[in-house]
Amino acid sequence: MKKLKVAIIGLGKISGIYLENLSGMFKKQVELVGVVDLIQERAKEIAETYQVKQYASVEELLGDPSVELVLNLTTPQSHFALCKQVLEAGKHVYVEKPLSLTAKEASALVQLAQEKHLVLGGAPDTFLGSGIQTCRKLIDDGWIGRPVAASAFMMNHGHESWHPDPEFYYQTGGGPLFDMGPYYITALVNLLGPVQSVAGYAQKSFPQRVITSEPKQGKVIDVEVDTHIAGLLQFVSGCVATLVTSFDVWKHSMPRIEIYGTEGSLRVPDPNTFGGPISYCRMGEKEWTDIPLLFDYPENSRGLGIADIAEAIERGSEYRASGDLTRHVVDVMESILKASHEHVQVQLSSTCEQPSPRR
């Protein structure tokens, strides 16, 4: 197949696995051609390591006619403006989560991509991995009957104890919902279809945090965002899910994701991974039964969404980590916070097609 030529903007921590996979695991679908970063020394080192071009600026990258898709790995506050700039330059774009910080901005990007007949895709692509895809097949094949409810929990005590630069996670655009919620909501939409309405409660449990990791140990962070969010999601299918994301919990024993059906229950692996353990319990049974992964990509396969785009462009078919899906996820998150702050139930302004399974 014809390789999709990809350049990367932003070479922070997450870029490492993308660089590795796009130049290795997905080299049949993708050709990595160049990189750019605000820190020129970093970009120079990576360009030399991967034998690709180092661009002096975003404008130089966007002016290169050989670049077909731009992978946007900048911080979330820059996602909307940079994706808009890429699309206006006539190039496809795939962006790390979230697509933007508001549903309005996300919708503007989706509309712009449609007008220009360009691909707009976004992370996470973990739902394309072996773990969530195996769960999708089990649900589609009726192993637990019709899904009627679900639960999802992402709870820890934040990043200040281990991350070298944790301030962002407590600033606008951060917080547990916008940081980790995309993994959980994307997995749920893949398994259950689009969300219809939400309710929720959110709070900022601690007004300040103290960094205990190096090199900023002792620095006090002012917390700008809600750090414990409990949401209720009603899906178009009628299924109801509980979603809790928190940076305020020291330890817990709740499941990452479970799906409850008319004929059984399903334990879903960590949606921030591509593989993981899966188990189910049918009605009448007393114990969980483990089931093996049924599909490929159980390892860290970030970049799989871009490979899927490359294959879709080649075939003229739909790609799965789409702008519609990522916009819907932003809409769900924003609406949960709105429901909490305004004490209302919120009807979603967006929808999306349930992504087709990988077989």
Buried (B, 14 or more C-beta within 10 A) or exposed (E): EEBBBBBBBBBBEBBEBBBBBBBEBBEEBBBBBBBBBEEEEBBEBBBEEBEBBBBEEBEEBBEBEEBBBBBBBBBBBBBBEBBBBBBEBEBBBBBBBBBBBBBBBBBBBBEBBEEBEBBBBBBBBBBBBBBBBBBBBBBEEEBBBEBBBBBBBBBBBBBBBEBEEBBBBBBEBBBBBBBBBBBBBBBBBBBBBBBBBBBBBBEBEBEEBEBEBEEBEEBEBEBBBBBBBBBBBBBBBEBBBBBBBBBBBEEEEEEBBBBBBEEBBBBBBBBBBBBBBBBBBEEEEEEBEEBEBBBBBBEBBBBBBBBBBBBBBEEEEEBBBBBBBBBBBBBBBBBBBBBBEEEEEBEBEBBBBBBEBBE
